[in-house]
Amino acid sequence: MPAHRSGWACRSLVQRFDRLSVNGLARRPRPHHHSEPPVQRILQPGEIEALDKVSFPRVRLPQPATLFQERAARLRQLAEGNPIADYLRFAARLVDAQQRLAAQACAPDAVPADIVERANANGMPLLPASDALTPAWRDALRALVADARADTATPAPLQPVLDRLAASDDDALDALARQALADNIGREDIAAAPFVMAALQVAFSARAAVLDERIVPYAEPATICPVCGSAPVASVLRIGGEAGGHRYLHCGVCETEWHMVRVKCSHCESTKGVRYQGVEGEGADARSGAKAKDQVVLAETCSECHTYRKIANQEKDPYAEPLADDLASLTLDLLMGETEFSRASSNPLLAIERPLAV
């Protein structure tokens, strides 16, 4: 075919194709030929998750009203036949009071945009607890103290402790809160610590609950809470929904949970030497003859940092609750005290005397 006829034929085909596309057919984009190789871009963590067809939540923000209600019920359930049954029931009454305060809490102010930007740019917690003390936590503490003072079931030795908290001014309470958050509380304030931490939980869980999970940063190290920067009290293997089958670390202050793969130590992030230890023949497992590996709560130990933190497995008991099950398994802590492993972080509702940091 002559060259001019060939060019005419090509134009004719293009015109016909254009008419077809107007009638509803999609036009295929014409290929572009570049001499330069295509530019490759490194995907950010959030974009990687977006590509995952079986995605799961990176963080689980708390729902305080139901969280405290379920925790109180779990504490009472675990109290049956437990060596520290009386303390678990006392803790359940304290959590009941938390639940009442959470149900009445006013919505906190939104986090300013500049704080969100700075936290995400630098891998910082969004609202570091010791730097974000507001009047709300003191209001919660005074309400919890008043509730406990009016409760006839409150142990008599606690009354002087409650009286001292009720008489403390704002500065003294904030100083006490910072000591409790640093796990550096003095002997004279040991009995007050659970009330202080309970009040902080009420205030910070309310702030965490209204966040948009998309603004929660990827904190460094990944073993601290991305919302308030506190240590996890325990980890939990979740069941049900998108979080099912995944391990989450549970913050002991704002109650946020964040994902961490099970092969990593929840304290130093090492993937070497992570093992699980339990108490054979303990509680319900003793009646059923179950081995340690089948228990609801195990101590996850790490031979690299020589620490342990407990993990609660909802696949073994769907009612397992990380803080409550951690508190109720004190026998496991006592046995771990005879090993080379030290506890990575304490339970907010049980202060234990330890040498003060200097």
C-alpha positions, 0 to 999 in steps of 0.5 A: 500500500502506498505510504499516503494510503497507509497514513490515511487508513491509520487516521481513518481507524483512529477516527472510527475508534474515537466515534466508538469511544463516544458511544460508551466504549473505553478508550485504551490509553496509547502507550508512551515510550520512555528511554528512562527507567520507571521511577520506583517509590518506597511504600510507607507502612500505611500504604503497605497495609492498604495493599493487604487484602486481609488487613487488620487493625494496627491499633485498637482504640479503647471503648472505656465504658464497656472496657471497664465493665468487662474488666470488673466482671472478669476480675470477679470471675477470676476471684473464685478460688484465687489465692488473692481473691479479696484483692481481686474483688477490691480491684473489681469495685475500683474498676466499677467506679472507673466505669461509672466515671467513664460513662459520664465523661465529657468528650475531650478536646481534639488533639491540635494538628501541629502535635499530630504532625510533630508526633508522626514526623518524629515517631513520638507518642501522640500524647505522652502521659507525663506531659499531658496531665490535665485537670480531668485526671485529678477530677477522676482521682477525687471522685474515685477517692470519694467513692472508696471512702463511702464504700463500707467494703473498703479495707480500714487500713486504706482510710488514712491513704484515702484521707491523704489523697483527698487533702492533697493539692493539685501540684502534689497530685501531679507529682504523685502521678508522674512518679506512678507513671515512671514506676518510681513511687515511694514506699509511703505512697504504695497503697495510693498508687492503684487509685492514682493509676485508675484515675489516669486510666479514666482520663487517658482512655477518654482521650484515646477513645475519640482519636482517629486511628489514622493519626496515631503515629508509628512510635519508636520504639514499637514497644511503647504505646503510640498514644501515651508512651506508656509500657504495655501491662501485658499482651493479648491474642485476640479472637473475632473480627479483623483482629482475630489471630493477632497479638496486641500489646495492651497499654496500662494507662490509656488502654490502647492496643497496638499490634506486634508480631508474636515472634518479637519480644514485647520489651526489646523486639528481639526475635531470638530466644522468645519462649513461653512458660506457665504453671502446670496444674493451676486453677481450672487447668489443674482440674482438666489436667491441662499442660502449661501450653494450654493455659490462658496466661503464659509468661513470654520470656526473652533470653536477650533482655532477660525479661518477661511479660504475660500474654493472655490467649482468648483462643483458650478463654474468650473472656480473657482480659489482659489487665485482669488476667495479668493481675489474677495470675500472681502465682506465675509472677512468684514462680518467675521470681525464681528464674533469671527473668524480671518482669518488664512492667508492672500492673497499674492496679497492683503497686509493688515496692522496689528500689527507687530510681535515682 
